[in-house]
């Protein structure tokens, strides 16, 4: 797997926005980071991959898991990004089922001045042998960005282009870490 032997891997990284339709970067939302690590040697792969063995790591800018199951988590996303009637219906469902879990998640939704200065976390647990883990990608870039006074609709895209250009002030790197589930009883993962 990925950590079987010390090695540097090539990877594709894609940044995204949580909006289901294009929206200005200055609107509140979650930001996403998808990492496709290339050329991993593992016996865990079931499907034959003609491009080489890969591992996908999907992360969002919310530091806590969206509460509940996949279907319930989707309701949490609709509270933030849905149409007005979807927001209302989903909010009622989420707040009645998991009022404690949803509040920290909703607090993590915001506007970022630079997606390369955000910390990203997995929104679902991943398997590590017989344990559950959560991924974290922490930027090593110095946090210097401030929100523009009058941001353009695509100011995050423009900042990304500037920071990744050959004339950038510093190299962009992220530290990829994991957090183990310590106690399945106090940190349950529901699958229903």
N, C-alpha and C positions, 0 to 999 in steps of 0.2 A: 504494500500500500504506500501511501504518500510519505509516511514517516518510517518506513522499514529500514532504509539506509540513508545516511546524510547525503543529500543531493540538492542541486539547484535545478528547478524545473522551469520550463517556459510555460507561459500561460496567456490566455486571452482574458481581458477584463472589460466588462461592459457596465456602464453606469446608467441608471434609469430613474424615472419618476413614477410615483404610484398612481398618477391620474390615468383613467381609462381613455380619456381623449386629450389631445394636446391642450396644454394650459400654460399660462405664463409662469416662469420660474419663481416669481415672487409670491405665488400663492402657497399656502400651507400644504404640506404633504410629507410623505415618507420618501426617502431617497433609497435607491437600491444599488447593490454592487454584485454582479455575477462574475464568478471566477471559473474559468475552464482550465484546469491544470492538465498539461499535455505529457504524454509518454510515461505514464505510471505503470509499473509492473506489479500486478496483483493477481492472485488466484480467485479473487472475489467476483471478477467480471463474468457475467452470464452471457451477454450478447457479444457477438463478434463485432468489433469496431474497426472498420477499414481504415480509419484515419489514425489509428494508434489508440492506446488506452488513455482514457481521460477521467478526471473526477471533476464534477460540478459542485461548486459551493455557492449557495444563494444567500445573500445577506441584505439586511435592511438597516436603516438608521435608528430603529427603535431598539433600546437595550434590553427589553424584556420580551418573552414569548407572548404572542397574541394568545389570550386565554382560550382553553378548550380545544375542541377537535377542528379539523380542517374546515368543515362546513360552518362551524361557529366562528372561526377565525375570519372567514370570508364576510360574515355579518359585521365584524369589527372593522374591516376595511370599508364596507359600504357606509358605515357611520361617517367616515371621513370623506369618502369620494363619491358616494352614490348621488342619485337624483334626490330631490327634496323628500319625496314620499319614501324612497329606499332608506334615506338617512333616519327618518322618523321611525319607521317600522323596525329597522335593524337596531336602532338605539334602544327601543323598548325591549326587544328580545335580549340584547346583550346585557343591559343594566339589570334586568330581572334574574338572569342566569348567573352572571359573574360580576357583580358590582365592584368587588375589590380588585380583580385582575384587570379590568378594562380601564380603570382610571389611570394607572401608570402608563399604559400603552397610549392612551389619548394625549397625555401630557408630552409624549415624545414626538408628536407631530409638530413640525414647525417649518421655518424658512431658513435655509442655509446660505451664507455668503460664498461658500466654496465647497463643492462636493469632495475635493481632495483633502479637506481638513476635517471631515466627518469620521466618526468611528462607526463601523458597521458590524452587525451581529446577525447570526442565523436566526430566522424566525421560527424554525422547527428544529427539533433535536435530530442529530445525526448519530449513527452507530459507530462506536470505536470498540472493536472486538465485542465484548459482552456488556459494554457500558454505553450510556448516552452522553453525548457531548454537545456543547454549543460553541460555534466558531465566533471569533472576533478578529476584525481587521482594523488595526490602529494605524493612522497615518504617522509617518516619521517626519513629515513636512512641518516646518514651523508654522504655527497658527498665527496668521497676520491679517487675514481678510476681514473686512467689515462690510456690512450691508450697504450697497450703493444708495444714495439719496433718492434717485429717480431711476430704478433699474429697468433695463430693457426686458422685453418678454423672454429673451434667450440669454440673459446675462450669465447664467451658470455655464452654458455651452461656451460662450466667449471666454470666460475665465479658465475653463478647462483647456481650450485651445492655447491660450497664453501660457499656462503653467506647464504644458507638455511640449511647447515649441523648443527649438534648438537654442533660442535666446533666453530660456527660463532661468530664473535666479538660482534655483536649487533643484536637485534631482528628486523625483517623486518615488517614494517607496512606502509600502505598508508592511507592518509586522502582522503575521497571521498566527493567532493563538487559539487555544482551546480551553474550555472550562468543563470539567467532568461533573456529571450528576453525582453528588455525594451520597444522597439518601433518597431512594425511590419512594419512601413513605412520606417524607416531608417535601419532596420535589417530584410529585407524580406527573406522569405523562399519560394523558388519556388518549385512547385510540378509537373510541367509538364515535 
